[in-house]
Amino acid sequence: MVLSPDKFILKEHYFDFKSALHGTGHTYRVMCNTYILGKRLKYYRESRLALCAAFIHDMSRKHDGTCTMHGAWAAEEKLPLFRELFLSVGVMPNEIEEIRTAVANHSLPEELLSSHDCFVTTALLKDADALDRIRLGATNLNPNVLRFGESLALIPLSERLYYKTKEIPDLDFDKTLKVYASLIIT
């Protein structure tokens, strides 16, 4: 995957609900977690799709509370708006439905079967999203719900990523990736 951080620029008006919990900072960290997890697991195609799904996954939230519908709303409302962006970073037209499935399913408690064509992309997004639960409290992430062993290994790094990025003004995807890179070097 050729990563183009400069193409993934979030604007506050993309989000239906202004939120510190589910806004740009969270989205950039989920994108970073998705990219790193997919790369470590060598799911390069699915990682590209999950990263695109992460970009829009919380844009249609109406509040910060528990909501199983915001993924379906984002798949319906936001995916068409960003389709061309996703195609410009190498997503194939026939892969758009896989992004739609991942976004729609990320907020559901049910899991896709591991044999489902979209399981890996959806699981990458769900785990990457869960890895940023540190923002909700130190004990908010239940490691038993993670789908990949590699996700468990990323818990300490994702926590450090949150603490290092939560106060950065004008955080963007490129800055988030650079903070992550600095964490694995130190």
N, C-alpha and C positions, 0 to 999 in steps of 0.2 A: 504494500500500500504506500503510495506517495502521499505523505501527509501534507496538507495545506492549511496550517493553522490560521493563516491570514484570510481564508475564505469563510471560516466559521466564526463570524462576529455576531454576537447576541446583542440585541437592542431591547431595552425595557418594554417597548410597545409590542414586541412579539408575544409577550405573556399576557394572558387574559386577567391575571391576578398578580399584583405587585407583591412580591414575597422575598424576604431575606432567607427563608428556609428552602424554598423551591425555585429560586431565581437564577440569575446568571452565575454566581459563584458556585452554587451546587451543580448546575448544569456543566460548567467547565470541568469541575472535578470528576463528575460521572463520565464525561467524554475522555478525560485523561485515564481514569481507571479502566474504561472499556478498551482503550487503545493498548495500554500496558498489559492487561490481562490477556487480550486476544493475541498479542505478540508473543507473550510468554508461553501460551498454549499452542502457538503456531496455527491459529485459526485466522489467517490473514484476510481472507474474503469476508468471513463473518464479522471480523473486527471492524472492517470498513463499514459494513452495514449497521452494526451495533453502534458505532460512533455517530453515524447519521441519525439513528433512532434516538440516541442520547441527546442530540442537539434539540429535538422537539418534544421529548418525552413528558415534560411537565408544563409545557406552554399553555395548555388548555385547563389548567386547574382553576377552580372557582374559589378555593379557600385552602388553608394549610392543614385542615383536618384529614382524617382517614377518608379516602375516596377511591373506589374501585373503577369509576367511570372515566377519570381524566385521561387515561391512556387511549381509550376508544375515541374520546373527543379529539385528542391531539392527532390521532391517526386519520380521522375524518377531516378535521379543519385545517391542520397545520401542514401535513404531508404534501398536499397539493401546492401550497405556497412555496415550499422549499425543494420541490422535485428537481428543478433545474440546477440548483446548487449541488444536490447530491449526484446528479448525472455528471456535473462538471468535475467532480473529484473521483470519477471512475466507477460509480455505480452504474450497472447496466439496467436498461429499462425493465427487463424481466425480474430484476431484484427489488424493485420498489415494493412489491407485495410482501417481501420478507421483512422489510423495514416496517411496513404497516402492521404486520403480525406482531413483531417485537414490541412496538410502541403500544398497541392495543392490549397486549398481554402482560406488560411489565407491572401494571397496577392490580392485577388479579391475583388472588391467593392460590388459584389452581395452577398447576404446572402443565406445560405441554409434555406429551410423551417424548421420551428420549429418541424415539424413532421418527418423530415429526420433522419434516424438512426444515422448519424454522427453529428447532429446539436450541441449537448452539447460539444463534444470533440473539434469541430471546434470553437465554440463560446468561450470556455475557452482559447484556443490559441489566438484567435483574441483579446479578452479583455486583456489577459496578455501581449501581444505584444503592444497593445495601451497604457497600463499603464506605459510603459517605454518611451513614447514619450516625457517626460520631458527632455530627453537628446537632443531633437531638439529645445528646447525653452520653456519658462515658460507657454506659451499660446497655445502650439501645440496640446494638447489633447482636443478633443471635447467630453465632458462627454455624450452628446446626442447620440454618436455612440456606447456606451457601451451596452452590451446585458443583463447584470445582475445588479440588484441593489447593490449587494455586491461589484461589481467592483467599483462603485462610492465611497463606503466606503473605498476602498483600495487606492484611489488616493493619499492622504497625505502620507501614508506609503510607497507607491512605489516611490514617489518623494524623500523622505528621504533615501530610499534604494539606489537610483541613486547617490545622493550627497555623501553618505557614502562609496560607492564602486568604484566610478569613478577613484579614484587615487590609489587604492590598487594594488600594484605590485603582479603579479602572482595570480590574482583572480581566484578562482575556485568555484565550486558549493557549497562545504562545507563551505567555507568562506562567500559566499553570504548568505547562510541560517543562519549562525551564526550572521552576521550583522543584518539580518531581525529579528532574535530572540531578539537581544539586543534592537532593536527599539520598539518592543511591550512591553518590560519590563520597559523601561524608559518613 
